[in-house]
Amino acid sequence: MLLDINQKASLCKIFQRNGEAQKTVFILSESGDSDLHILASQKVEPLLKTQLLMIPNILAFIRLLLAPVMFFLLVNRDSALLEGIHYSWLDYFAAFIFVLASATDFFDGYIARMFDQVTTLGKILDPLADKMLTLAGFLGLMMLDRASSWAIFLILTRELFITGLRVSAVDQGIDIAASWTGKVKTVVQMIAIGFLLMEWPGGEILLWAAVILTLYSGYEYVKDFFVKVAEIQE
């Protein structure tokens, strides 16, 4: 960085990013060849730390932690940590954790929209937490032989395929909003997991209803993706 040799001081620059003011302080020093080099840069109120402390992101992080706990209760029933606890109580605990985690999914989205706390970190954490929760439930239920292996296979295949398509969409600058069918799909999946955890009648029917909605919402996403690709190419 070339500056006049008489310029000695620190350069402070305040800039806006994602609606949050940040301050970067550059400490400059004089060198023998009249160059002033940046020695240090310090950010005040780092963006990541600020976003981590937002309530929606805290709720999503809690959901991330609850998913493996629920999975442990479903698949490690003979663990020494669970010794003496009847299987039916493990079902109740797993169901309670699932309901609690599902509630955080509702509230983090509601709070983010209501108080304008939609962040880049939240856009990453929220879908990741949702996928971990549903996968923990479906895989655990499949290992307990309460859910059809084919149903779980179809759901996981769709989720992996759409995840890859989302990466491609972002790479091409395409933004595809979640469809109404996709939101209903998520709700039906969660209800199906709850019914299967408690072994209530109708759980298997709800599971296959979730499969149909999952595949159809995937079809809608693929269709919208190629429509927007065609629009860009025109």
FIKOLZA-1660 file (N, C-alpha, C; in steps of 0.1 Angstrom, whole numbers, plus 5000, padded with zeros to 4 digits):
% residues 234
   i   px   py   pz ch aa at
   1 5009 4988 5000  A  M  N
   1 5000 5000 5000  A  M CA
   1 5009 5012 5000  A  M  C
   2 5009 5020 4989  A  L  N
   2 5018 5032 4988  A  L CA
   2 5011 5045 4992  A  L  C
   3 5017 5051 5002  A  L  N
   3 5012 5064 5007  A  L CA
   3 5023 5074 5008  A  L  C
   4 5020 5087 5009  A  D  N
   4 5030 5097 5011  A  D CA
   4 5037 5095 5024  A  D  C
   5 5050 5097 5025  A  I  N
   5 5058 5094 5037  A  I CA
   5 5054 5102 5049  A  I  C
   6 5048 5114 5046  A  N  N
   6 5044 5123 5057  A  N CA
   6 5030 5118 5063  A  N  C
   7 5024 5109 5057  A  Q  N
   7 5012 5104 5062  A  Q CA
   7 5014 5093 5073  A  Q  C
   8 5013 5097 5085  A  K  N
   8 5015 5088 5097  A  K CA
   8 5002 5089 5105  A  K  C
   9 4997 5078 5109  A  A  N
   9 4985 5078 5118  A  A CA
   9 4978 5065 5116  A  A  C
  10 4966 5064 5121  A  S  N
  10 4958 5052 5120  A  S CA
  10 4946 5056 5112  A  S  C
  11 4942 5047 5103  A  L  N
  11 4931 5049 5094  A  L CA
  11 4919 5042 5099  A  L  C
  12 4908 5049 5102  A  C  N
  12 4896 5042 5107  A  C CA
  12 4885 5043 5097  A  C  C
  13 4880 5032 5094  A  K  N
  13 4869 5031 5084  A  K CA
  13 4857 5024 5089  A  K  C
  14 4846 5031 5089  A  I  N
  14 4833 5026 5093  A  I CA
  14 4825 5022 5081  A  I  C
  15 4820 5010 5081  A  F  N
  15 4813 5005 5069  A  F CA
  15 4801 4998 5074  A  F  C
  16 4791 4997 5065  A  Q  N
  16 4778 4989 5068  A  Q CA
  16 4779 4976 5061  A  Q  C
  17 4775 4965 5068  A  R  N
  17 4775 4952 5062  A  R CA
  17 4763 4945 5069  A  R  C
  18 4754 4940 5060  A  N  N
  18 4742 4933 5066  A  N CA
  18 4735 4941 5076  A  N  C
  19 4735 4954 5074  A  G  N
  19 4727 4963 5083  A  G CA
  19 4733 4966 5096  A  G  C
  20 4746 4961 5098  A  E  N
  20 4752 4963 5111  A  E CA
  20 4765 4971 5110  A  E  C
  21 4767 4981 5118  A  A  N
  21 4779 4989 5117  A  A CA
  21 4791 4982 5123  A  A  C
  22 4802 4982 5115  A  Q  N
  22 4814 4976 5120  A  Q CA
  22 4825 4986 5119  A  Q  C
  23 4835 4985 5127  A  K  N
  23 4846 4994 5127  A  K CA
  23 4859 4987 5125  A  K  C
  24 4867 4990 5115  A  T  N
  24 4879 4983 5112  A  T CA
  24 4890 4994 5114  A  T  C
  25 4900 4990 5123  A  V  N
  25 4911 5000 5126  A  V CA
  25 4924 4995 5120  A  V  C
  26 4930 5003 5111  A  F  N
  26 4942 4999 5105  A  F CA
  26 4954 5007 5111  A  F  C
  27 4964 5000 5116  A  I  N
  27 4975 5006 5122  A  I CA
  27 4986 5007 5112  A  I  C
  28 4991 5019 5109  A  L  N
  28 5001 5020 5098  A  L CA
  28 5014 5024 5104  A  L  C
  29 5025 5020 5097  A  S  N
  29 5038 5024 5102  A  S CA
  29 5047 5027 5090  A  S  C
  30 5057 5036 5092  A  E  N
  30 5065 5040 5081  A  E CA
  30 5077 5030 5079  A  E  C
  31 5080 5027 5067  A  S  N
  31 5091 5018 5064  A  S CA
  31 5102 5026 5057  A  S  C
  32 5114 5020 5055  A  G  N
  32 5125 5028 5049  A  G CA
  32 5123 5032 5035  A  G  C
  33 5114 5025 5027  A  D  N
  33 5112 5028 5013  A  D CA
  33 5099 5036 5011  A  D  C
  34 5095 5043 5022  A  S  N
  34 5084 5052 5021  A  S CA
  34 5070 5045 5020  A  S  C
  35 5070 5032 5022  A  D  N
  35 5058 5025 5021  A  D CA
  35 5052 5024 5035  A  D  C
  36 5039 5025 5036  A  L  N
  36 5032 5024 5049  A  L CA
  36 5024 5011 5048  A  L  C
  37 5027 5001 5057  A  H  N
  37 5021 4988 5056  A  H CA
  37 5010 4986 5067  A  H  C
  38 5000 4979 5064  A  I  N
  38 4990 4976 5074  A  I CA
  38 4996 4965 5083  A  I  C
  39 4996 4968 5096  A  L  N
  39 5002 4959 5106  A  L CA
  39 4991 4951 5113  A  L  C
  40 4980 4957 5115  A  A  N
  40 4969 4950 5122  A  A CA
  40 4956 4955 5118  A  A  C
  41 4946 4946 5119  A  S  N
  41 4932 4950 5116  A  S CA
  41 4923 4944 5127  A  S  C
  42 4915 4952 5133  A  Q  N
  42 4907 4948 5144  A  Q CA
  42 4893 4951 5141  A  Q  C
  43 4884 4941 5142  A  K  N
  43 4870 4944 5140  A  K CA
  43 4862 4945 5153  A  K  C
  44 4855 4956 5154  A  V  N
  44 4847 4958 5166  A  V CA
  44 4833 4952 5163  A  V  C
  45 4827 4945 5173  A  E  N
  45 4814 4938 5171  A  E CA
  45 4814 4929 5159  A  E  C
  46 4822 4918 5160  A  P  N
  46 4822 4909 5149  A  P CA
  46 4808 4904 5145  A  P  C
  47 4806 4903 5132  A  L  N
  47 4793 4899 5127  A  L CA
  47 4789 4885 5132  A  L  C
  48 4798 4875 5132  A  L  N
  48 4794 4862 5136  A  L CA
  48 4790 4861 5150  A  L  C
  49 4797 4868 5159  A  K  N
  49 4794 4868 5173  A  K CA
  49 4780 4875 5175  A  K  C
  50 4777 4885 5168  A  T  N
  50 4765 4892 5169  A  T CA
  50 4753 4883 5165  A  T  C
  51 4755 4876 5154  A  Q  N
  51 4744 4867 5149  A  Q CA
  51 4742 4855 5158  A  Q  C
  52 4753 4850 5164  A  L  N
  52 4752 4839 5173  A  L CA
  52 4743 4842 5185  A  L  C
  53 4743 4855 5190  A  L  N
  53 4735 4859 5201  A  L CA
  53 4721 4862 5198  A  L  C
  54 4717 4861 5186  A  M  N
  54 4703 4864 5182  A  M CA
  54 4694 4852 5186  A  M  C
  55 4682 4855 5192  A  I  N
  55 4674 4844 5197  A  I CA
  55 4670 4833 5186  A  I  C
  56 4667 4837 5174  A  P  N
  56 4664 4826 5164  A  P CA
  56 4675 4817 5162  A  P  C
  57 4688 4822 5162  A  N  N
  57 4699 4813 5160  A  N CA
  57 4702 4805 5172  A  N  C
  58 4700 4810 5184  A  I  N
  58 4701 4803 5196  A  I CA
  58 4691 4791 5196  A  I  C
  59 4679 4793 5192  A  L  N
  59 4669 4783 5192  A  L CA
  59 4673 4772 5182  A  L  C
  60 4678 4776 5170  A  A  N
  60 4682 4767 5160  A  A CA
  60 4694 4758 5165  A  A  C
  61 4703 4765 5173  A  F  N
  61 4714 4757 5178  A  F CA
  61 4710 4747 5189  A  F  C
  62 4700 4751 5197  A  I  N
  62 4694 4742 5206  A  I CA
  62 4688 4729 5199  A  I  C
  63 4682 4732 5188  A  R  N
  63 4676 4721 5180  A  R CA
  63 4687 4712 5175  A  R  C
  64 4698 4717 5171  A  L  N
  64 4709 4710 5167  A  L CA
  64 4714 4700 5178  A  L  C
  65 4714 4705 5190  A  L  N
  65 4719 4697 5202  A  L CA
  65 4708 4686 5206  A  L  C
  66 4696 4689 5204  A  L  N
  66 4685 4680 5208  A  L CA
  66 4684 4668 5199  A  L  C
  67 4687 4670 5186  A  A  N
  67 4685 4659 5176  A  A CA
  67 4694 4647 5180  A  A  C
  68 4707 4648 5183  A  P  N
  68 4714 4636 5186  A  P CA
  68 4710 4630 5199  A  P  C
  69 4705 4638 5209  A  V  N
  69 4700 4633 5221  A  V CA
  69 4688 4624 5219  A  V  C
  70 4679 4628 5210  A  M  N
  70 4667 4620 5207  A  M CA
  70 4672 4607 5200  A  M  C
  71 4681 4608 5191  A  F  N
  71 4686 4597 5183  A  F CA
  71 4692 4587 5193  A  F  C
  72 4700 4591 5203  A  F  N
  72 4706 4583 5213  A  F CA
  72 4695 4575 5221  A  F  C
  73 4685 4582 5224  A  L  N
  73 4674 4575 5232  A  L CA
  73 4667 4564 5224  A  L  C
  74 4667 4566 5210  A  L  N
  74 4660 4556 5202  A  L CA
  74 4669 4544 5198  A  L  C
  75 4682 4546 5196  A  V  N
  75 4690 4535 5191  A  V CA
  75 4700 4529 5201  A  V  C
  76 4702 4536 5213  A  N  N
  76 4711 4531 5223  A  N CA
  76 4704 4527 5236  A  N  C
  77 4694 4519 5234  A  R  N
  77 4685 4516 5246  A  R CA
  77 4692 4507 5255  A  R  C
  78 4702 4500 5251  A  D  N
  78 4709 4490 5260  A  D CA
  78 4721 4497 5266  A  D  C
  79 4723 4510 5264  A  S  N
  79 4734 4516 5270  A  S CA
  79 4734 4516 5285  A  S  C
  80 4746 4516 5291  A  A  N
  80 4747 4517 5306  A  A CA
  80 4740 4529 5311  A  A  C
  81 4741 4540 5303  A  L  N
  81 4735 4553 5308  A  L CA
  81 4720 4552 5310  A  L  C
  82 4714 4543 5302  A  L  N
  82 4699 4541 5302  A  L CA
  82 4694 4529 5310  A  L  C
  83 4704 4523 5317  A  E  N
  83 4700 4511 5324  A  E CA
  83 4690 4513 5335  A  E  C
  84 4680 4504 5335  A  G  N
  84 4669 4505 5345  A  G CA
  84 4657 4514 5340  A  G  C
  85 4658 4520 5328  A  I  N
  85 4647 4528 5323  A  I CA
  85 4639 4520 5313  A  I  C
  86 4626 4518 5315  A  H  N
  86 4618 4510 5306  A  H CA
  86 4618 4516 5293  A  H  C
  87 4616 4508 5282  A  Y  N
  87 4616 4512 5269  A  Y CA
  87 4605 4522 5266  A  Y  C
  88 4593 4520 5272  A  S  N
  88 4582 4529 5270  A  S CA
  88 4586 4543 5275  A  S  C
  89 4593 4544 5286  A  W  N
  89 4597 4558 5291  A  W CA
  89 4607 4564 5281  A  W  C
  90 4615 4556 5275  A  L  N
  90 4625 4561 5265  A  L CA
  90 4617 4567 5253  A  L  C
  91 4606 4560 5250  A  D  N
  91 4597 4566 5239  A  D CA
  91 4592 4579 5243  A  D  C
  92 4587 4580 5256  A  Y  N
  92 4581 4593 5261  A  Y CA
  92 4592 4604 5261  A  Y  C
  93 4604 4601 5265  A  F  N
  93 4614 4611 5266  A  F CA
  93 4618 4615 5252  A  F  C
  94 4619 4606 5243  A  A  N
  94 4623 4609 5229  A  A CA
  94 4612 4618 5222  A  A  C
  95 4599 4614 5225  A  A  N
  95 4588 4622 5220  A  A CA
  95 4588 4636 5225  A  A  C
  96 4591 4637 5238  A  F  N
  96 4591 4650 5245  A  F CA
  96 4602 4659 5239  A  F  C
  97 4614 4653 5237  A  I  N
  97 4625 4661 5231  A  I CA
  97 4621 4665 5216  A  I  C
  98 4614 4656 5209  A  F  N
  98 4611 4659 5195  A  F CA
  98 4601 4671 5195  A  F  C
  99 4591 4670 5204  A  V  N
  99 4581 4681 5204  A  V CA
  99 4587 4694 5208  A  V  C
 100 4596 4694 5218  A  L  N
 100 4603 4706 5222  A  L CA
 100 4612 4712 5211  A  L  C
 101 4619 4703 5204  A  A  N
 101 4627 4707 5193  A  A CA
 101 4619 4713 5181  A  A  C
 102 4607 4707 5179  A  S  N
 102 4598 4711 5168  A  S CA
 102 4593 4725 5172  A  S  C
 103 4590 4728 5185  A  A  N
 103 4585 4741 5189  A  A CA
 103 4596 4751 5186  A  A  C
 104 4608 4748 5188  A  T  N
 104 4619 4758 5186  A  T CA
 104 4619 4762 5171  A  T  C
 105 4616 4752 5162  A  D  N
 105 4616 4754 5148  A  D CA
 105 4605 4764 5144  A  D  C
 106 4594 4763 5151  A  F  N
 106 4583 4773 5148  A  F CA
 106 4587 4787 5153  A  F  C
 107 4592 4788 5166  A  F  N
 107 4594 4801 5172  A  F CA
 107 4606 4808 5166  A  F  C
 108 4617 4800 5162  A  D  N
 108 4628 4808 5156  A  D CA
 108 4625 4814 5143  A  D  C
 109 4616 4808 5135  A  G  N
 109 4612 4814 5122  A  G CA
 109 4603 4826 5125  A  G  C
 110 4594 4824 5134  A  Y  N
 110 4584 4835 5138  A  Y CA
 110 4592 4847 5143  A  Y  C
 111 4601 4845 5152  A  I  N
 111 4608 4856 5158  A  I CA
 111 4617 4863 5148  A  I  C
 112 4624 4855 5139  A  A  N
 112 4633 4861 5129  A  A CA
 112 4625 4870 5120  A  A  C
 113 4613 4866 5116  A  R  N
 113 4605 4874 5107  A  R CA
 113 4599 4886 5114  A  R  C
 114 4594 4884 5126  A  M  N
 114 4587 4895 5134  A  M CA
 114 4597 4906 5137  A  M  C
 115 4609 4902 5142  A  F  N
 115 4618 4912 5146  A  F CA
 115 4630 4915 5137  A  F  C
 116 4628 4911 5124  A  D  N
 116 4638 4913 5114  A  D CA
 116 4651 4908 5118  A  D  C
 117 4652 4896 5122  A  Q  N
 117 4665 4890 5126  A  Q CA
 117 4669 4878 5117  A  Q  C
 118 4666 4880 5104  A  V  N
 118 4670 4870 5095  A  V CA
 118 4684 4872 5091  A  V  C
 119 4693 4862 5094  A  T  N
 119 4707 4864 5092  A  T CA
 119 4713 4853 5083  A  T  C
 120 4725 4855 5078  A  T  N
 120 4731 4845 5069  A  T CA
 120 4734 4832 5077  A  T  C
 121 4738 4834 5090  A  L  N
 121 4741 4822 5098  A  L CA
 121 4728 4815 5101  A  L  C
 122 4717 4822 5103  A  G  N
 122 4704 4816 5105  A  G CA
 122 4699 4808 5093  A  G  C
 123 4702 4813 5081  A  K  N
 123 4698 4806 5069  A  K CA
 123 4706 4793 5067  A  K  C
 124 4717 4792 5074  A  I  N
 124 4725 4779 5074  A  I CA
 124 4720 4770 5085  A  I  C
 125 4719 4775 5097  A  L  N
 125 4716 4767 5109  A  L CA
 125 4702 4762 5109  A  L  C
 126 4692 4769 5104  A  D  N
 126 4678 4765 5105  A  D CA
 126 4675 4753 5096  A  D  C
 127 4679 4752 5083  A  P  N
 127 4676 4740 5076  A  P CA
 127 4685 4728 5081  A  P  C
 128 4697 4731 5085  A  L  N
 128 4706 4721 5090  A  L CA
 128 4699 4714 5103  A  L  C
 129 4694 4722 5112  A  A  N
 129 4688 4717 5124  A  A CA
 129 4675 4709 5120  A  A  C
 130 4668 4714 5111  A  D  N
 130 4656 4707 5106  A  D CA
 130 4659 4693 5101  A  D  C
 131 4669 4693 5092  A  K  N
 131 4673 4680 5086  A  K CA
 131 4678 4670 5097  A  K  C
 132 4686 4675 5106  A  M  N
 132 4692 4667 5117  A  M CA
 132 4680 4661 5125  A  M  C
 133 4671 4669 5128  A  L  N
 133 4659 4665 5137  A  L CA
 133 4651 4654 5130  A  L  C
 134 4647 4656 5117  A  T  N
 134 4639 4647 5110  A  T CA
 134 4647 4634 5107  A  T  C
 135 4660 4635 5104  A  L  N
 135 4668 4623 5101  A  L CA
 135 4670 4615 5114  A  L  C
 136 4672 4622 5125  A  A  N
 136 4673 4614 5138  A  A CA
 136 4660 4607 5141  A  A  C
 137 4649 4613 5138  A  G  N
 137 4636 4606 5140  A  G CA
 137 4634 4595 5131  A  G  C
 138 4636 4597 5118  A  F  N
 138 4633 4586 5108  A  F CA
 138 4643 4575 5109  A  F  C
 139 4655 4578 5111  A  L  N
 139 4665 4567 5111  A  L CA
 139 4663 4559 5124  A  L  C
 140 4661 4566 5135  A  G  N
 140 4658 4559 5148  A  G CA
 140 4646 4550 5147  A  G  C
 141 4635 4555 5141  A  L  N
 141 4623 4547 5140  A  L CA
 141 4625 4535 5130  A  L  C
 142 4633 4537 5120  A  M  N
 142 4636 4526 5111  A  M CA
 142 4644 4515 5118  A  M  C
 143 4654 4519 5127  A  M  N
 143 4662 4509 5134  A  M CA
 143 4653 4502 5144  A  M  C
 144 4642 4508 5149  A  L  N
 144 4633 4502 5158  A  L CA
 144 4623 4494 5151  A  L  C
 145 4623 4494 5138  A  D  N
 145 4614 4486 5129  A  D CA
 145 4600 4492 5131  A  D  C
 146 4599 4505 5132  A  R  N
 146 4586 4512 5133  A  R CA
 146 4582 4520 5120  A  R  C
 147 4592 4521 5112  A  A  N
 147 4590 4529 5099  A  A CA
 147 4596 4521 5088  A  A  C
 148 4589 4522 5076  A  S  N
 148 4592 4514 5064  A  S CA
 148 4606 4519 5059  A  S  C
 149 4615 4510 5056  A  S  N
 149 4628 4513 5051  A  S CA
 149 4627 4520 5038  A  S  C
 150 4617 4516 5029  A  W  N
 150 4615 4522 5016  A  W CA
 150 4611 4537 5018  A  W  C
 151 4602 4539 5027  A  A  N
 151 4598 4553 5029  A  A CA
 151 4609 4562 5033  A  A  C
 152 4617 4557 5042  A  I  N
 152 4629 4565 5047  A  I CA
 152 4639 4567 5036  A  I  C
 153 4641 4556 5028  A  F  N
 153 4650 4557 5016  A  F CA
 153 4646 4568 5006  A  F  C
 154 4633 4568 5003  A  L  N
 154 4628 4578 4994  A  L CA
 154 4629 4593 4999  A  L  C
 155 4626 4594 5012  A  I  N
 155 4627 4607 5018  A  I CA
 155 4642 4612 5018  A  I  C
 156 4651 4604 5022  A  L  N
 156 4665 4607 5023  A  L CA
 156 4671 4610 5009  A  L  C
 157 4667 4602 4999  A  T  N
 157 4671 4604 4985  A  T CA
 157 4667 4618 4980  A  T  C
 158 4654 4621 4983  A  R  N
 158 4649 4635 4979  A  R CA
 158 4657 4646 4985  A  R  C
 159 4659 4645 4999  A  E  N
 159 4666 4655 5006  A  E CA
 159 4680 4657 5001  A  E  C
 160 4687 4646 4999  A  L  N
 160 4701 4648 4994  A  L CA
 160 4701 4654 4980  A  L  C
 161 4692 4650 4971  A  F  N
 161 4692 4655 4958  A  F CA
 161 4689 4670 4958  A  F  C
 162 4679 4674 4965  A  I  N
 162 4675 4688 4966  A  I CA
 162 4686 4697 4972  A  I  C
 163 4693 4691 4982  A  T  N
 163 4704 4698 4988  A  T CA
 163 4715 4701 4977  A  T  C
 164 4718 4691 4969  A  G  N
 164 4728 4693 4958  A  G CA
 164 4723 4704 4948  A  G  C
 165 4710 4703 4945  A  L  N
 165 4704 4713 4936  A  L CA
 165 4704 4727 4941  A  L  C
 166 4703 4728 4955  A  R  N
 166 4703 4742 4961  A  R CA
 166 4717 4747 4959  A  R  C
 167 4727 4739 4961  A  V  N
 167 4741 4744 4959  A  V CA
 167 4743 4749 4945  A  V  C
 168 4738 4741 4935  A  S  N
 168 4739 4746 4921  A  S CA
 168 4732 4759 4919  A  S  C
 169 4720 4760 4925  A  A  N
 169 4712 4772 4924  A  A CA
 169 4719 4784 4929  A  A  C
 170 4725 4783 4941  A  V  N
 170 4733 4794 4947  A  V CA
 170 4745 4798 4938  A  V  C
 171 4751 4787 4933  A  D  N
 171 4763 4790 4924  A  D CA
 171 4759 4798 4912  A  D  C
 172 4747 4796 4907  A  Q  N
 172 4742 4804 4895  A  Q CA
 172 4734 4816 4899  A  Q  C
 173 4734 4819 4912  A  G  N
 173 4727 4832 4916  A  G CA
 173 4712 4830 4915  A  G  C
 174 4707 4818 4917  A  I  N
 174 4692 4816 4916  A  I CA
 174 4687 4814 4930  A  I  C
 175 4676 4822 4933  A  D  N
 175 4670 4821 4946  A  D CA
 175 4656 4815 4945  A  D  C
 176 4654 4803 4951  A  I  N
 176 4641 4796 4950  A  I CA
 176 4635 4796 4964  A  I  C
 177 4624 4803 4966  A  A  N
 177 4618 4803 4979  A  A CA
 177 4611 4790 4982  A  A  C
 178 4610 4787 4995  A  A  N
 178 4603 4774 4999  A  A CA
 178 4588 4775 4995  A  A  C
 179 4583 4764 4989  A  S  N
 179 4569 4764 4984  A  S CA
 179 4560 4760 4995  A  S  C
 180 4547 4763 4993  A  W  N
 180 4537 4759 5003  A  W CA
 180 4537 4744 5005  A  W  C
 181 4539 4737 4994  A  T  N
 181 4539 4722 4996  A  T CA
 181 4551 4718 5004  A  T  C
 182 4562 4724 5003  A  G  N
 182 4574 4721 5011  A  G CA
 182 4572 4723 5025  A  G  C
 183 4565 4734 5029  A  K  N
 183 4562 4737 5043  A  K CA
 183 4552 4727 5049  A  K  C
 184 4542 4723 5041  A  V  N
 184 4532 4713 5045  A  V CA
 184 4540 4699 5047  A  V  C
 185 4549 4697 5038  A  K  N
 185 4557 4684 5039  A  K CA
 185 4564 4683 5052  A  K  C
 186 4570 4694 5056  A  T  N
 186 4578 4694 5069  A  T CA
 186 4569 4691 5081  A  T  C
 187 4557 4698 5080  A  V  N
 187 4547 4696 5091  A  V CA
 187 4542 4681 5092  A  V  C
 188 4539 4676 5080  A  V  N
 188 4534 4662 5080  A  V CA
 188 4545 4652 5084  A  V  C
 189 4557 4655 5080  A  Q  N
 189 4569 4646 5085  A  Q CA
 189 4570 4646 5100  A  Q  C
 190 4569 4658 5106  A  M  N
 190 4570 4659 5120  A  M CA
 190 4559 4652 5128  A  M  C
 191 4546 4654 5122  A  I  N
 191 4535 4647 5128  A  I CA
 191 4536 4632 5127  A  I  C
 192 4541 4627 5116  A  A  N
 192 4543 4613 5114  A  A CA
 192 4553 4607 5123  A  A  C
 193 4564 4614 5126  A  I  N
 193 4574 4610 5135  A  I CA
 193 4569 4609 5149  A  I  C
 194 4561 4619 5153  A  G  N
 194 4554 4619 5166  A  G CA
 194 4545 4607 5168  A  G  C
 195 4537 4604 5158  A  F  N
 195 4528 4593 5159  A  F CA
 195 4535 4580 5160  A  F  C
 196 4546 4578 5152  A  L  N
 196 4554 4566 5152  A  L CA
 196 4562 4564 5165  A  L  C
 197 4566 4575 5170  A  L  N
 197 4573 4574 5183  A  L CA
 197 4564 4569 5194  A  L  C
 198 4552 4574 5194  A  M  N
 198 4542 4570 5204  A  M CA
 198 4534 4557 5200  A  M  C
 199 4537 4552 5188  A  E  N
 199 4530 4540 5183  A  E CA
 199 4515 4542 5183  A  E  C
 200 4511 4554 5179  A  W  N
 200 4497 4556 5178  A  W CA
 200 4492 4551 5164  A  W  C
 201 4479 4548 5163  A  P  N
 201 4473 4543 5150  A  P CA
 201 4474 4554 5140  A  P  C
 202 4477 4551 5128  A  G  N
 202 4477 4560 5117  A  G CA
 202 4491 4565 5114  A  G  C
 203 4501 4561 5122  A  G  N
 203 4515 4566 5120  A  G CA
 203 4520 4562 5106  A  G  C
 204 4518 4550 5102  A  E  N
 204 4523 4545 5089  A  E CA
 204 4516 4552 5077  A  E  C
 205 4503 4555 5079  A  I  N
 205 4496 4563 5068  A  I CA
 205 4502 4577 5067  A  I  C
 206 4505 4583 5079  A  L  N
 206 4511 4597 5079  A  L CA
 206 4525 4596 5073  A  L  C
 207 4532 4586 5075  A  L  N
 207 4545 4585 5070  A  L CA
 207 4545 4584 5054  A  L  C
 208 4536 4576 5049  A  W  N
 208 4535 4576 5034  A  W CA
 208 4529 4588 5028  A  W  C
 209 4521 4595 5036  A  A  N
 209 4516 4608 5031  A  A CA
 209 4528 4618 5031  A  A  C
 210 4536 4617 5041  A  A  N
 210 4548 4626 5041  A  A CA
 210 4557 4622 5029  A  A  C
 211 4558 4610 5025  A  V  N
 211 4567 4606 5014  A  V CA
 211 4561 4612 5001  A  V  C
 212 4548 4611 4999  A  I  N
 212 4542 4617 4987  A  I CA
 212 4545 4632 4986  A  I  C
 213 4542 4639 4997  A  L  N
 213 4544 4653 4998  A  L CA
 213 4559 4657 4996  A  L  C
 214 4568 4649 5002  A  T  N
 214 4582 4651 5000  A  T CA
 214 4587 4650 4986  A  T  C
 215 4582 4640 4979  A  L  N
 215 4586 4638 4965  A  L CA
 215 4579 4649 4956  A  L  C
 216 4567 4653 4959  A  Y  N
 216 4560 4663 4951  A  Y CA
 216 4567 4676 4953  A  Y  C
 217 4570 4680 4965  A  S  N
 217 4577 4693 4967  A  S CA
 217 4591 4693 4961  A  S  C
 218 4597 4681 4960  A  G  N
 218 4610 4680 4953  A  G CA
 218 4608 4683 4938  A  G  C
 219 4597 4677 4933  A  Y  N
 219 4594 4680 4919  A  Y CA
 219 4592 4695 4916  A  Y  C
 220 4585 4701 4925  A  E  N
 220 4582 4716 4923  A  E CA
 220 4595 4724 4924  A  E  C
 221 4604 4720 4933  A  Y  N
 221 4617 4727 4934  A  Y CA
 221 4625 4725 4921  A  Y  C
 222 4626 4713 4916  A  V  N
 222 4633 4710 4903  A  V CA
 222 4627 4718 4892  A  V  C
 223 4614 4718 4891  A  K  N
 223 4607 4726 4880  A  K CA
 223 4610 4741 4881  A  K  C
 224 4609 4746 4893  A  D  N
 224 4612 4761 4894  A  D CA
 224 4627 4764 4891  A  D  C
 225 4636 4754 4895  A  F  N
 225 4650 4756 4892  A  F CA
 225 4652 4757 4877  A  F  C
 226 4647 4748 4869  A  F  N
 226 4649 4748 4855  A  F CA
 226 4642 4760 4848  A  F  C
 227 4631 4764 4853  A  V  N
 227 4624 4776 4848  A  V CA
 227 4633 4788 4849  A  V  C
 228 4639 4790 4861  A  K  N
 228 4647 4801 4863  A  K CA
 228 4660 4801 4856  A  K  C
 229 4665 4789 4854  A  V  N
 229 4677 4787 4846  A  V CA
 229 4675 4791 4831  A  V  C
 230 4663 4787 4826  A  A  N
 230 4659 4791 4813  A  A CA
 230 4657 4806 4811  A  A  C
 231 4652 4813 4822  A  E  N
 231 4650 4827 4822  A  E CA
 231 4664 4834 4821  A  E  C
 232 4673 4829 4828  A  I  N
 232 4687 4835 4828  A  I CA
 232 4694 4834 4815  A  I  C
 233 4691 4822 4808  A  Q  N
 233 4698 4820 4795  A  Q CA
 233 4692 4828 4784  A  Q  C
 234 4679 4833 4786  A  E  N
 234 4672 4840 4775  A  E CA
 234 4678 4854 4773  A  E  C
% end
